[in-house]
Amino acid sequence: VQLQASGGGLVQAGGSLRLSCAASRIVSSYNFMAWYRQAPGKERELGALLTSGGVTKYADSVKGRFTISRDGAKNTVYLQMNSLKYEDTAVYYCYVRIRDGIDYWGKGTQVTVSS
């Protein structure tokens, strides 16, 4: 499975962006899909996660501002980001875990928030 992330860009603080991650084929069975992010000089961290059962999990820093969702018909997972802050600046990566030992990463899309 290849994952293609898009939707990043430059936005002012307080603005919004929607990231998309399209899979190259139908992913009908998986554990979870997620968006990770990595800020300059920092480790990659989980931003948002969506299980196959529809359960979501968010990092404390993005709760109430970010929403992860999936369109199965389009093989695409989204990350709606509102009320963006300077500290949200990072490269955002989409991720799919099919099951233990089988997972895929997208190449990342840059999000830059100006203060």
Backbone torsions as a table, in degrees:
resi	resn	phi	psi	omega
1	VAL	NA	129.6	173.2
2	GLN	-105.9	138.2	-178.9
3	LEU	-114.8	128.1	-179.3
4	GLN	-116.7	110.0	179.5
5	ALA	-91.8	145.4	178.2
6	SER	-152.7	171.0	175.6
7	GLY	104.7	-5.7	178.5
8	GLY	-72.0	172.1	179.2
9	GLY	164.2	-166.4	179.8
10	LEU	-102.3	130.2	-178.7
11	VAL	-143.8	149.6	176.8
12	GLN	-77.5	153.8	176.0
13	ALA	-55.5	136.3	-176.7
14	GLY	94.7	-12.2	-178.9
15	GLY	-83.7	-174.7	-176.9
16	SER	-132.1	153.2	171.9
17	LEU	-144.2	153.0	171.8
18	ARG	-123.4	120.1	176.7
19	LEU	-91.7	146.1	176.8
20	SER	-125.9	147.3	176.6
21	CYS	-136.6	109.5	-177.8
22	ALA	-99.1	131.9	177.5
23	ALA	-90.6	147.5	-176.0
24	SER	-73.6	-16.3	177.4
25	ARG	-150.1	169.5	-179.5
26	ILE	-65.2	130.4	175.2
27	VAL	-111.5	94.1	-173.5
28	SER	-90.8	-22.2	-178.6
29	SER	-129.7	121.5	-179.0
30	TYR	-158.3	162.7	175.2
31	ASN	-81.6	-56.4	178.2
32	PHE	-159.9	159.6	172.1
33	MET	-116.5	152.5	-174.3
34	ALA	-155.7	162.5	168.7
35	TRP	-117.4	124.6	172.1
36	TYR	-108.3	163.9	175.4
37	ARG	-144.3	153.2	179.7
38	GLN	-137.5	114.4	177.8
39	ALA	-86.0	157.3	179.6
40	PRO	-55.3	128.9	177.6
41	GLY	76.4	5.9	-178.4
42	LYS	-121.6	164.6	177.7
43	GLU	-78.5	155.9	175.9
44	ARG	-66.3	137.5	-178.2
45	GLU	-133.7	154.6	177.1
46	LEU	-73.6	131.8	175.1
47	GLY	-99.9	-50.9	-177.5
48	ALA	-153.8	148.7	-176.6
49	LEU	-137.7	145.2	177.9
50	LEU	-134.7	118.1	179.7
51	THR	-81.6	166.3	178.1
52	SER	-64.5	-21.9	177.9
53	GLY	-86.3	-0.1	177.3
54	GLY	92.6	6.1	178.6
55	VAL	-80.6	136.1	178.4
56	THR	-112.9	153.1	176.4
57	LYS	-142.6	138.0	-178.0
58	TYR	-129.5	148.3	170.2
59	ALA	-64.5	146.2	-179.0
60	ASP	-55.3	-34.0	-175.1
61	SER	-70.0	-16.4	-177.7
62	VAL	-117.3	-4.1	-178.6
63	LYS	-56.8	135.6	179.5
64	GLY	84.4	-10.5	-178.6
65	ARG	-117.2	-33.2	-177.9
66	PHE	-108.4	147.7	176.4
67	THR	-136.6	126.1	176.4
68	ILE	-100.1	140.6	180.0
69	SER	-151.6	169.3	-176.8
70	ARG	-139.5	140.5	171.5
71	ASP	-114.7	99.4	-176.7
72	GLY	-61.6	-35.1	-178.5
73	ALA	-65.2	-28.3	-179.2
74	LYS	-102.7	3.1	-178.5
75	ASN	52.8	40.8	-173.1
76	THR	-131.3	139.1	173.2
77	VAL	-114.5	142.4	-175.5
78	TYR	-118.9	156.6	169.4
79	LEU	-133.5	107.1	175.2
80	GLN	-86.4	121.9	-176.3
81	MET	-118.7	116.4	179.5
82	ASN	-116.1	163.0	178.4
83	SER	49.0	48.8	-175.9
84	LEU	-63.5	144.7	-179.9
85	LYS	-118.1	160.3	179.1
86	TYR	-54.4	-39.7	-176.8
87	GLU	-72.4	-3.5	172.9
88	ASP	-82.1	-7.1	178.5
89	THR	-59.6	123.6	-176.2
90	ALA	-177.5	170.2	166.4
91	VAL	-90.3	128.8	-177.6
92	TYR	-104.7	131.3	-177.0
93	TYR	-119.5	135.0	171.9
94	CYS	-92.9	154.6	-170.6
95	TYR	-148.7	140.3	175.0
96	VAL	-131.6	127.2	171.5
97	ARG	-104.9	115.3	177.4
98	ILE	-75.3	-50.6	172.7
99	ARG	-165.0	176.6	-178.6
100	ASP	-52.6	125.8	177.4
101	GLY	89.6	-8.0	178.8
102	ILE	-128.4	109.5	179.0
103	ASP	-150.6	164.6	-174.8
104	TYR	-139.0	143.6	175.9
105	TRP	-116.7	143.6	168.2
106	GLY	-84.2	170.6	-175.6
107	LYS	-79.7	-15.3	178.1
108	GLY	100.2	149.7	176.2
109	THR	-135.6	136.1	-174.7
110	GLN	-82.9	130.8	172.4
111	VAL	-118.0	122.8	179.4
112	THR	-122.8	123.6	-179.9
113	VAL	-111.5	120.7	179.9
114	SER	-90.4	140.9	-177.3
115	SER	-88.4	NA	NA
